[in-house]
Amino acid sequence: MSLLDRSAFSRLRRNHGLEHASIHVLSRTHPRISTAGHSDPGGFWLLGELSTQAVHDAVEEALARLRAGEHSLAIHPNCGTNLVTASVTAGLGGAFALGSARTDRERLERLPLAILFAMGGLLLARPLGTRIQQRVTTSGEPGDLRIVEIRRSQRGRFTAHRVVTAG
């Protein structure tokens, strides 16, 4: 059994996939409302000005669609995995270009090369981030995951919903 298949990691990956699938559904049913999420082994948070009924309906639909084989719903282009991947690849590209420069003058002369390598890293980041989501940070196969509870939390004008899962 790999580390990714162990209990806490598996739950985190499945919750992350359900979070993404729920955001995909909400983006279709509530296109003018911006949503975001954050997952952990116990469930996930959905952030956005949404009713609890809308969240409940979206999460239920997302879970049903994942179970029906729509595993691609677990991948989202605005996932934090993509942001981290872009940051790392751009940073490494720039660092590689500047790595052996010993003086400020050499660094300045290599700056265009560093920018070019950073841009190359950003171009590589999109497909790489998607691949990392598919293989590491999310799972489109919910298995026995089930929704236990959905709680609304209100802080001033800020609305969030906690989706608690088990399985």
C-alpha positions in Angstrom: 0.0 0.0 0.0 1.5 3.4 -1.0 1.6 6.4 1.3 -1.2 8.0 -0.8 -3.5 5.1 -0.2 -3.2 5.3 3.6 -6.2 6.4 5.6 -5.6 10.1 6.3 -3.9 10.8 2.9 -6.6 8.9 1.0 -9.4 10.8 2.9 -7.6 14.1 2.2 -7.3 13.3 -1.6 -10.9 12.1 -1.9 -12.2 15.2 0.0 -10.0 17.4 -2.2 -11.5 15.8 -5.3 -15.1 16.2 -3.9 -14.3 19.8 -3.1 -13.2 20.5 -6.7 -16.2 18.6 -8.1 -18.5 20.7 -5.9 -16.9 23.9 -7.1 -17.3 22.8 -10.7 -21.0 22.2 -10.0 -21.4 25.5 -8.1 -19.7 27.4 -11.0 -22.3 26.0 -13.4 -25.3 26.6 -11.1 -24.2 29.9 -9.6 -21.9 31.4 -12.3 -21.8 34.9 -10.8 -20.7 33.7 -7.3 -17.0 33.3 -6.7 -16.2 30.1 -4.7 -13.0 28.7 -3.2 -12.3 25.7 -1.0 -9.9 24.1 1.4 -9.7 20.4 2.2 -8.5 18.2 5.1 -9.0 14.6 6.1 -12.2 15.4 7.9 -13.9 17.2 5.0 -13.6 20.6 3.4 -14.6 24.2 3.5 -16.5 26.0 0.7 -16.1 29.7 0.8 -18.6 32.0 -1.0 -21.9 33.8 -0.6 -24.0 30.6 -1.1 -27.1 29.3 0.7 -26.7 26.0 2.6 -29.2 24.4 0.3 -27.2 25.4 -2.7 -24.0 23.9 -1.1 -25.9 20.8 -0.1 -27.3 20.2 -3.6 -23.9 20.9 -5.3 -22.0 18.5 -3.0 -24.6 15.8 -3.4 -24.5 16.2 -7.2 -20.7 16.3 -7.2 -20.5 13.1 -5.2 -23.0 11.3 -7.4 -21.2 12.4 -10.6 -17.8 11.2 -9.2 -19.4 7.9 -8.3 -20.8 7.7 -11.9 -17.3 7.9 -13.3 -16.8 11.7 -14.0 -13.4 11.6 -12.3 -12.2 14.6 -14.2 -14.4 16.8 -11.9 -11.7 16.2 -9.2 -9.3 18.4 -11.2 -9.6 22.1 -11.1 -7.5 24.7 -13.0 -7.5 27.1 -10.0 -6.3 24.6 -7.5 -3.6 25.6 -5.1 -1.5 22.7 -6.4 -1.2 24.6 -9.7 -0.2 27.8 -7.9 2.5 26.0 -5.9 3.7 24.2 -9.1 3.9 27.5 -11.0 5.8 29.1 -8.2 8.3 26.3 -7.9 8.9 25.8 -11.6 9.3 29.6 -12.2 11.6 30.0 -9.2 13.7 27.0 -10.1 14.0 28.3 -13.7 15.1 31.7 -12.6 17.5 30.2 -10.0 19.0 27.9 -12.6 19.7 30.8 -14.9 21.3 32.9 -12.1 22.9 30.0 -10.2 26.6 30.4 -11.2 26.6 34.2 -11.5 29.2 35.4 -9.0 28.8 39.2 -9.3 25.9 41.6 -9.5 27.0 42.5 -13.0 26.8 38.8 -14.1 23.4 38.5 -12.4 22.2 41.6 -14.2 23.5 40.3 -17.6 21.7 37.0 -17.0 18.4 38.6 -15.9 16.8 38.2 -19.4 17.8 34.5 -19.4 16.3 34.2 -15.9 13.1 35.7 -17.0 13.0 33.4 -20.0 13.6 30.3 -17.9 11.0 31.4 -15.4 8.5 31.8 -18.2 9.4 28.4 -19.4 8.7 27.1 -15.9 5.3 28.8 -15.9 4.5 27.2 -19.3 5.5 23.8 -17.9 3.5 24.4 -14.7 0.0 24.1 -16.1 0.3 20.5 -17.4 2.5 19.5 -14.5 0.2 20.9 -11.9 -2.7 19.0 -13.5 -0.7 15.9 -13.4 0.3 16.4 -9.8 -3.4 16.9 -8.9 -4.3 13.7 -10.8 -1.6 11.5 -9.2 -1.0 13.1 -5.8 -3.2 15.8 -4.3 -6.7 14.7 -5.4 -8.7 11.6 -6.2 -11.7 11.4 -8.5 -12.7 8.1 -6.9 -14.7 8.8 -3.7 -14.9 5.2 -2.7 -17.1 5.0 0.5 -16.8 8.7 1.2 -20.1 10.1 2.5 -21.4 13.5 3.6 -22.1 13.6 7.3 -23.0 17.2 7.8 -22.9 20.6 6.2 -22.6 23.6 8.6 -22.9 27.3 7.6 -20.5 29.7 9.3 -21.0 33.5 9.1 -18.4 36.1 10.1 -19.7 39.5 9.2 -20.3 39.4 5.4 -18.0 36.4 5.0 -19.8 33.1 4.5 -18.3 29.6 4.6 -19.7 26.1 4.7 -18.0 23.2 6.4 -18.7 19.9 4.7 -17.9 17.1 7.1 -17.3 13.6 5.5 -16.7 10.1 6.7 -15.6 6.9 5.0 
